[in-house]
Amino acid sequence: MQKIIRIKFIVITLITLGVFSCSKEDVTINDLNETIFVRHNKADMPAYIHGNATDKTFLIILHGGPGGNGLWYRVNTIRTEIEKNNAVVYFDQRGHNNAQGNYSKNDVSVDKMAEDVIALAKVIKAKYGEESRIFLMGHSWGGTLGTATLLKNQKDFLGWINVAGVHDPKGLHTANKVSLSAVANEQIALEHNVDYWNGTLNLVNKYGTINTLENSGILNKAAHEGESKLEKDKIINKIIADYGDDIPTDNLSKVIWNSTKINNILVNEQGLFQEVSYIDRLPNVKLPSLVLWGKYDLVVPSALAQEAFNNLGSSDKELFIFQKSAHNPMLCEPKLFAEKIIHFINEH
């Protein structure tokens, strides 16, 4: 395996989203392979930057979760094709994986994490030049965080890519109930795993009525299991995750933090899936937007794709549904996924 040299670039925020102190470094701009650290609001968060930054175009990817990992997304054609077109920034969010910090639960919220993303954009421009062009992509929970980021500040970004992103966490429970029922009935009609899908319908009837944290968790688990059944029955393409030689590894201590702290704070204490919704504020997102979804997404149902598209305030927006994908089109239809991303970035 080729040895990877990562250059640490630490930026100290003198005031929140204010003045940054930094120094330029000589880098191979057409084949970046480095790590920068964003120090912001008591947290040190790594951003792993790979790819071609010849024209100083960067795609920041906000991972799913809460509890994900930035480098999970350096996979398939994101790694082999999109990185050839532009630089990709794989960001470990506050409290995730290799991010570090000395902060309390009062320093963790969707709003504060959105400020981290804005700080990251400013760091990129400080390091690579103010002329740097930045696109923002959020997947799943990253769609929540990305939407919150753009509602705070859109001027540092050229475009928004929503990949099965949760713009309405509060409404997810109802969407899961409707989607699971529809797909279960469809599969029963096709005589695919009839007992399993009848069990899914019973589960939806039992837990789908009231939006509690426990009920939502049960439906979420059923959604993931349902997608596995769809893959086995070849309704969706086989999930492939090719990381090449650089298979990402989790920082065990941070995984423990994720599961016991970050999720507890955002989901349990702050009521992410019972209180938070950006549906009424989506018209304020004016950036060129690309909405990408899998037709058989049960985790963040594809009905939310049309809802996101309809409510975005951009006059330049596109909705595309992957016909053979579920929640992760970058794993089910990687070639087409890369084509859509590259075309959008080059067009704008």
C-alpha positions as a printed Julia matrix, in Angstrom:
348×3 Matrix{Float64}:
   0.0     0.0     0.0
   1.33    3.39   -0.95
   2.27    5.45    2.06
  -0.04    8.42    2.55
   1.5    11.7     3.67
  -1.0    13.96    5.34
  -0.18   17.59    6.05
  -1.86   18.93    9.15
  -3.16   22.44    8.74
  -4.59   23.87   11.95
  -6.65   27.0    11.82
  -7.5    28.76   15.06
 -10.74   30.69   15.03
  -9.98   34.0    16.71
 -13.66   34.81   16.93
 -16.58   32.62   15.88
 -16.68   32.58   12.09
 -14.37   35.55   12.22
 -10.67   36.07   11.5
  -8.53   33.04   10.7
  -4.78   32.76   11.13
  -3.17   30.49    8.58
  -0.23   29.95    6.29
  -0.12   28.76    2.69
   1.72   25.53    1.98
   3.13   24.09   -1.22
   0.8    21.32   -2.38
   0.36   19.19   -5.48
  -2.85   20.88   -6.5
  -3.84   18.42   -9.24
  -3.59   15.39   -6.94
  -4.3    16.48   -3.39
  -3.84   13.99   -0.57
  -3.82   15.87    2.68
  -5.65   16.47    5.89
  -6.56   19.84    7.32
  -7.92   20.41   10.81
 -10.59   22.99   11.53
 -10.45   24.32   15.06
 -13.77   25.91   15.87
 -15.84   26.4    19.0
 -13.77   24.01   21.17
 -13.6    21.26   18.53
 -10.79   20.06   16.24
 -12.29   18.42   13.17
 -10.32   16.74   10.36
 -11.17   17.18    6.69
  -9.47   14.72    4.35
  -8.96   16.3     0.93
  -8.33   14.17   -2.16
  -8.47   14.81   -5.86
  -7.92   17.38   -8.55
  -7.99   20.98   -7.36
  -6.35   22.44  -10.46
  -9.22   24.88  -10.93
  -9.73   25.1    -7.14
 -13.13   23.43   -7.14
 -14.01   21.54   -3.96
 -16.91   19.27   -3.03
 -17.53   19.07    0.72
 -19.35   15.85    1.68
 -21.38   15.79    4.9
 -21.68   12.2     6.08
 -24.76   10.47    7.43
 -25.57    9.46   10.96
 -25.45   11.06   13.4
 -22.49    8.78   14.0
 -20.93    8.53   10.55
 -17.43    8.88    9.18
 -16.18   11.22    6.48
 -13.98    8.67    4.72
 -16.84    6.18    4.41
 -17.74    8.23    1.33
 -14.38    7.84   -0.39
 -15.8     4.87   -2.23
 -16.46    3.61   -5.76
 -16.72    6.38   -8.37
 -16.52    9.18   -5.82
 -12.91    8.07   -5.37
 -12.12    7.04   -8.95
 -14.13    9.53  -11.04
 -15.31   12.55   -9.07
 -11.85   13.06   -7.56
 -10.47   13.28  -11.11
 -12.86   16.12  -11.85
 -12.44   18.13   -8.65
 -11.16   17.88   -5.1
 -13.4    16.12   -2.59
 -13.44   17.06    1.09
 -14.36   14.23    3.47
 -15.26   15.89    6.77
 -15.47   14.29   10.22
 -18.17   16.3    11.96
 -17.99   17.5    15.56
 -17.77   14.49   17.88
 -17.37   11.98   15.03
 -14.57    9.52   14.3
 -11.23   11.41   14.46
 -12.69   14.75   15.53
 -11.52   15.85   18.94
 -12.39   18.55   21.41
 -13.01   19.6    24.97
 -16.61   20.68   25.01
 -19.87   19.92   26.78
 -23.26   18.87   25.45
 -24.14   22.58   25.32
 -21.64   22.86   22.47
 -23.43   20.22   20.36
 -26.45   21.14   18.26
 -27.46   21.21   14.61
 -26.87   24.97   14.54
 -23.39   24.74   16.07
 -22.43   21.92   13.71
 -23.67   24.01   10.78
 -21.31   26.76   11.93
 -18.5    24.17   11.81
 -19.25   23.55    8.12
 -19.19   27.29    7.4
 -15.85   27.48    9.22
 -14.55   24.6     7.04
 -15.49   26.52    3.88
 -13.61   29.56    5.15
 -10.57   27.43    5.98
 -10.53   26.01    2.43
 -10.6    29.52    0.99
  -7.93   30.7     3.4
  -5.64   27.8     2.46
  -6.24   27.43   -1.28
  -7.32   30.95   -2.19
 -10.4    33.11   -1.9
 -11.21   32.24   -5.52
 -11.83   28.62   -4.48
 -15.23   27.32   -5.56
 -17.08   25.13   -3.1
 -20.04   22.81   -3.56
 -21.84   21.22   -0.61
 -23.25   17.68   -0.6
 -25.18   16.08    2.25
 -26.29   12.46    2.51
 -29.0    11.31    4.93
 -28.34   13.12    8.25
 -25.84   15.16    6.23
 -28.86   16.56    4.38
 -30.18   17.93    7.67
 -26.82   19.47    8.49
 -26.32   20.8     4.95
 -29.74   22.44    4.92
 -29.06   24.05    8.3
 -25.71   25.28    6.97
 -27.2    26.92    3.88
 -29.93   28.58    5.93
 -27.13   30.26    7.87
 -24.83   31.13    4.97
 -25.01   30.44    1.24
 -22.46   32.94   -0.02
 -19.47   30.59    0.37
 -21.04   27.87   -1.79
 -21.82   27.53   -5.5
 -24.26   24.64   -5.34
 -26.16   22.22   -3.1
 -26.38   18.45   -3.7
 -28.97   16.69   -1.56
 -28.52   12.92   -1.61
 -31.44   11.35    0.27
 -31.09   14.11    2.83
 -33.44   14.59    5.77
 -34.75   18.14    5.42
 -37.7    17.24    7.66
 -36.56   14.94   10.5
 -39.84   15.53   12.32
 -41.8    14.15    9.38
 -39.58   11.13    8.82
 -41.65    8.8    11.01
 -44.77    9.31    8.9
 -42.79    9.02    5.65
 -41.24    5.74    6.84
 -44.68    4.37    7.71
 -46.12    5.21    4.3
 -43.1     3.98    2.36
 -42.73    0.69    4.25
 -46.43   -0.06    3.73
 -46.29    0.74    0.01
 -43.2    -1.35   -0.69
 -44.46   -4.22    1.47
 -47.72   -4.35   -0.49
 -45.81   -4.15   -3.77
 -43.53   -7.03   -2.83
 -46.41   -9.15   -1.54
 -48.15   -8.68   -4.89
 -44.95   -9.91   -6.58
 -44.88  -12.88   -4.17
 -41.47  -11.9    -2.84
 -40.81  -12.87    0.8
 -44.53  -12.71    1.55
 -44.21  -13.71    5.2
 -41.5   -11.15    5.8
 -43.42   -8.27    4.2
 -46.64   -9.25    5.99
 -44.61   -9.01    9.17
 -43.48   -5.55    8.1
 -47.09   -4.46    7.62
 -47.96   -5.73   11.1
 -45.0    -3.84   12.53
 -46.04   -0.63   10.76
 -49.58   -0.96   12.08
 -48.24   -1.42   15.6
 -45.53    1.26   15.69
 -46.44    3.66   12.9
 -49.27    5.58   14.54
 -47.46    7.6    17.2
 -44.16    9.41   16.55
 -42.1     8.48   19.58
 -38.35    7.97   19.65
 -38.81    4.25   20.26
 -41.34    3.82   17.48
 -39.21    5.76   15.01
 -36.21    3.6    15.88
 -38.19    0.44   15.2
 -39.35    1.72   11.8
 -35.8     2.81   10.95
 -34.49   -0.67   11.7
 -37.27   -2.18    9.58
 -36.35    0.18    6.73
 -32.72   -0.99    6.73
 -33.76   -4.64    6.86
 -36.27   -4.07    4.07
 -33.6    -2.64    1.8
 -31.51   -5.78    2.4
 -34.46   -7.89    1.27
 -34.85   -5.75   -1.85
 -31.18   -6.28   -2.67
 -31.46  -10.05   -2.28
 -34.48  -10.11   -4.58
 -32.6    -7.95   -7.12
 -35.15   -5.15   -6.94
 -32.19   -2.87   -6.34
 -28.64   -3.38   -7.53
 -26.14   -5.18   -5.36
 -24.46   -2.82   -2.9
 -20.78   -2.48   -3.76
 -18.25   -0.55   -1.68
 -14.83   -0.4    -3.34
 -12.38    1.62   -1.26
  -9.29    0.52   -3.14
  -6.32    0.15   -0.82
  -7.43    2.88    1.57
 -10.14    1.14    3.56
 -11.37    3.58    6.22
 -11.1     2.53    9.83
 -13.09    3.83   12.74
 -11.49    5.46   15.74
 -12.93    3.23   18.45
 -13.01    5.9    21.12
 -14.85    8.24   18.79
 -17.33    5.54   17.78
 -18.15    5.12   21.47
 -18.56    8.91   21.76
 -20.84    8.91   18.73
 -23.16    6.22   20.0
 -23.32    7.28   23.63
 -22.98   11.05   23.41
 -23.66   12.66   20.04
 -26.71   10.55   19.21
 -28.01   10.91   22.73
 -27.65   14.7    22.63
 -29.08   15.28   19.16
 -31.69   12.55   19.06
 -32.76   11.96   22.66
 -32.18   15.27   24.43
 -32.77   17.73   21.59
 -35.48   15.69   19.87
 -34.02   15.77   16.36
 -36.74   13.51   14.95
 -39.57   14.98   17.0
 -38.83   18.7    16.88
 -36.66   19.67   13.89
 -38.06   20.51   10.45
 -36.77   22.8     7.68
 -39.62   22.23    5.26
 -41.0    25.75    5.69
 -37.55   27.3     5.24
 -36.44   25.43    2.12
 -37.64   28.31   -0.12
 -34.8    30.35    1.4
 -32.23   28.02   -0.22
 -31.55   29.83   -3.5
 -28.41   28.02   -4.69
 -28.41   25.81   -7.79
 -29.56   22.47   -6.39
 -29.36   18.81   -7.39
 -31.68   16.4    -5.56
 -30.65   12.73   -5.87
 -32.62    9.8    -4.44
 -33.04    6.06   -4.74
 -36.5     4.92   -5.84
 -36.53    2.21   -3.15
 -35.13    4.31   -0.32
 -36.96    3.1     2.79
 -34.68    4.88    5.27
 -35.38    8.37    3.91
 -38.29    7.64    1.58
 -38.23    8.94   -1.97
 -41.46   10.9    -1.41
 -39.25   13.37    0.43
 -37.24   13.86   -2.77
 -40.17   15.48   -4.54
 -41.0    17.46   -1.43
 -37.44   18.8    -1.23
 -37.39   19.65   -4.93
 -40.76   21.4    -4.84
 -39.86   23.58   -1.86
 -36.28   24.58   -2.68
 -36.17   28.27   -3.59
 -33.65   27.87   -6.41
 -34.65   28.74   -9.96
 -31.98   26.26  -11.12
 -32.74   22.84   -9.67
 -32.96   19.22  -10.81
 -34.49   16.07   -9.32
 -33.17   12.66  -10.33
 -34.39    9.29   -9.05
 -32.12    6.24   -9.33
 -34.36    3.37  -10.42
 -32.19    0.54   -9.03
 -31.1     2.13   -5.75
 -32.25    2.42   -2.16
 -30.73    4.77    0.44
 -27.19    4.72   -1.01
 -27.17    5.35   -4.78
 -23.4     5.88   -4.65
 -23.17    2.17   -3.74
 -25.97    0.81   -5.96
 -25.47    2.84   -9.16
 -22.01    4.36   -8.75
 -21.32    5.12  -12.43
 -24.54    7.05  -12.93
 -24.11    8.72   -9.54
 -20.71   10.09  -10.55
 -22.04   11.28  -13.91
 -24.79   13.29  -12.22
 -22.41   14.88   -9.69
 -19.73   15.74  -12.24
 -22.21   17.22  -14.7
 -23.76   19.41  -12.0
 -20.4    20.69  -10.75
 -19.05   21.38  -14.25
 -22.27   23.11  -15.29
 -22.14   25.53  -12.39
